Amino acid sequence: MTTINEALTPLGNGFRNLYRTNDKYSAADMAKLLSGLEIHNFLDDSQYFDSKVDNNVKYPWKVLTGIDVDKWNKYLVGKTVIFSFDAEWSGFVSNNDYQNRLGFELQTTAEDGTQHWNGSWLYLNTESGKQYCATRMTIYDKPIKSIDYANIYNQINTDATVKITNVKVYIDPLGGAPLGLVNPDMSTWEHQGIQIISQDGYQVAVLPPTPDDTKQLITHSSWEQGKTYRWTFEAKAAQPGGTIHTEMWGGGGFLTIKLTEEWKEYSSIGKPDLRYNMFYFWNVYDTGNIYLRNVKIYEA
């Protein structure tokens, strides 16, 4: 006889796959979140990139259509949004002269003059493959005055075969509300000397040894005055003694952790110094690479 827990396991797995999350929900929570579910793509349908058809330059790209300033300001401002696409490739060869990634990006300029980059990137580490890629981000909460570009990109070696299909931008049905979190796209962070790869369905940041702390993974975050934040992340070390440091710039949530060689989750909590408005990780000692994934930021 099948137990209730056994019967609910496929539903829970499917729910987490739909929303690209590892968090667990009760059957009642899942039913509530799925009730009346509608996903509207804010781009035109059936957009694609095919390397055998589209332009063949060092960084081939193709314009996205269907999104405009009015639609952005009406539907997306301040919303938690999922950017997603399907990719299939063969003949990939890693090359430091290329970004070694596929995906799409939109650059906007807000009415207050700030610029923002939103989208989804898949960093390749296999010669061939087929993968769905989705990134959850929170759109800047001020109206925009322009979309400076909106493109699909193929930023790998141009002799590879690449297909990018089902390019979508839609409001996350979870809306960020049940968890109050942001799951950042690490590829948009500053990462001098740090590689971002795709592994087991995660973005993974590879932090090399940095005894001089010059190689850091930094994001410029929109913290709110007076609020406290908690962040969680998974990390592991390539060798014994590997140690990671994280904090909000200025000392908020200062944390240094000696890691194991297995993935484990860690967390910290702090109140940001808004003079700096940055959040970062770095590899403390010269003992080999550190691996970081599944970063989440919550209001505490």
N, C-alpha and C positions, 0 to 999 in steps of 0.2 A: 504493500500500500504506500502511495506517495504521501509524504507529510506536507503540511502547508508551507513550511520553509523550503522544502525541495521544489514545490510547485512555483514559489515566488522567485526562486533564484534566477531562472531565465529572464523573467520580467525585470528584475533588478539589474541584471547584466545589460539587457537591452536599453534600459533607461539611462544607465551610466554611459553607454556607448553613444546614445543620441545626444546627450548633453556634454560629452567629453569631460566627465568628472569621475573621480574615484570615491566620492562621498556616498554614504549609504542613507537611504530614505525608507520610511515605513510605507506599507502598501497604501495607507490613507493619504500620506503626503504625495506619493506618486500619482494617485488618482486625481487629487486636487490640481496638481501641476499640469496634468495631461488633459484635463477637462476643457473642452472648447479650444484645443490647441490649433492654431493656424500659424503657418510660417510664410511670410510674404517676402520675396526676394526684391530688394530695392534696385537691382541691376536688371538690364534686359535679359530675357531667358536665352538659353542655348549659346552662350558665349564660350569661346574656346581658343586655344593656341595649339597649332600643329606645326612642328619644325619642318615638315616636308612641304608645307604650303606657305607658311608665313616667312617674313623677312629674315635673312641669314646674315646678321652682323655680329659683332662681338657679344653684345647684350641684346638679343632679339626681344622685341616687345610688341604688344598689341593693345590698342586703346579699348578701355571698357566703356560701355554706353548704358544710358538709362538713369544714371545718377546726376542730379544737378543741385544747385544751391538751394532752391526752394524745397525740394524733396528732403535734402539733408536737414535743413532747419526745421521743417515741419515734423519729421518722424524720428530723427536720429540724435539730436542734440541731448547730451546728458544720459543717453540710454546705454545699457549693456548690450553689446552687439556681437554676433558671431560672424566671422569672415571664414569662408570655407571653399574648398575646391577638391577635385580629384586629379591625380597626376599619374602618369605612366611614362617610364623612360627606359632606355637601354643605351649602352655605350658610354656611360658616364665615367670620366677619368678625373680624379681630384687634381686641381691645378691652382696654385696660389695666385695666378694672374686673373682668376675668376672668383666670383662670390660662392660658387658651388651650391646654388640654391634655385628653387623654382617658386613661383607664387604671384601675388598681386599686391599692389599698394596704391593708396590714394593720399595725396598731399593736399591739405586744406590750409587756408589762411583765415583766421577768425576775425571778427569785426574789431577786436582789441589789438590786432596786429600780430598775434602769436601764430606760429606755424605748427602743424600737427601731422603725423604720419600714422595711418591706420591700414591694416591689411593682414595677410597671412603668408608665411614663408615656410617652405619645407627644405631643410638642409640635408643634402644627400650624402650617404656613406656606403652605398652599394652600387655595383656596376649597372644593375637593372632592377626594376621593381614597379610596384603599383600600390598607391596609397591614397587614402583620404586624409586631408589636412584641414584642421579647424583651429581657429584662434579666437578666444573670447577677450574682448577689450571694452573699456568704457570710453565713450566718445566725450570729448571736451564739452563742458556744459555752457559754452557761449556760442551764439550764432556765428556762422561763417560768412565771409563776403566773397570767397572764391574757392573753387576746386582747381588747384594748380596743375595736377595731372591725376589720371586714374588709368593704370596700365596693368596688363598681365606681363610677367617677365620670365624669360628663360636665361638664367645667368650661370649656365654650365658650358662645357666645351661644345662648340657649334657643330661638331661632327656627330654628336649624340642625337638619338631620336627622342623627341619629347612631345607628349600630348597633355594639355591641361584643359579640363572640361568642368562643367557644373560649377562655375564660379558664382558665388552667392554672398550677399550681404543681407543679414536679417537680424531683427531684434531677438535677443536671447529670451526664449519663453520663460526661463527661470527669472530673468530680469535682474539677477544679482540680489534680489530681495531676501530669499530664504536664508542665504548665508552672509549677505552683506560683504561679498569679497570681490576683488579684482584678481584675475589670473593673468599676469602680464605676459606679453609676447617678448621673450628675452632677445629675439633677433633685432628689436628696435632699440635696445639699450646700447650704451657706449660699451664697447668690448675690445679695446686694443689688445691684440695678442691672445684673445680668447676665442675659441672655436665653438660655434653652436651647431650641433648635429641632431638628427632625428633618430630616435632609438626606442623601440618597444612602444610606439605611440606617443612618446614624450619629446619635447624639446629638451636637449641636454646641453648644458654649458660645460665645456672642458676648460678648467682653470689651471694653467701651468704653474710650476713653482715660481714664486714671486717674493724672494727675500727683501727686495727693495720696494715692495708694494706698488709698483708702477702699473701692473696689469690688473685692472679692476673691472668688475661688471657693475655698471652704474645706470640707474634709470632716474630721469627727472620726473618726479611724481607730484600730483596735484593734491597735497595734503590740505586739510582744513584746520584753521586756527583753533587751538584748544582741545582738539580731539586726540585720543590715544588709539594707536593701531597695534594689532598683533599680526605677525606674519609667520607662516609655516613653510618649510621646504624640506626636500629630501636630498641627502648628500652621501657620498662615500669617497674613500681615498684609494688611490692605486697602490699605495704602499703603507705599511705601519708608520705611524707618526704624523700622517697627513692631518692638517688642521685648517679649518675655515673660520674666517671672521666675517661678521655681518653687523651692520648698524644703519640707522638713519644718520646721514651726515651731520656732524655736530655732537654725536655721542648718544643719541636716543636709541635705547635698546641694544647698547653695546654688548656683543656676545662673541666669544671665541671658543670653538668646540674642537676637541680631538676626535677624529672620525674613525670608524671601522672600515673594513674593506667590503661591507655589505650596505645596501641602501637602508637608511633609517631616516625617520622624520624628526625634525627639530623645530623649535619655535622660539620667538622672542617677542617682547612687547615694549613699546616706548612712545613718547610724545615728540614729534619732530620739531626741529629748530627751523622755522620758516625762512630764515635768512639764507639757508642752503638748499632746502627743498629737493634733496637727493637721497637715494637709498642704494646701498651697495654691498657686494660680497668680494672677498679676495682670499687667495691661498697664502697662508702665513709663512710656511717653512719650505725649504728646498728639499722636499722629500717625495717628489713626484706629483703627478696630476691629481686634481680633485674634480669630482663630477657632481653637478648640481641640477636638480629638476623639480618640477611640480611646485613652483613658488606661488603662494597665495597670500593675499593681503586682506585683512579684515578690519572693520571698526571694532575696537575692543569694548 
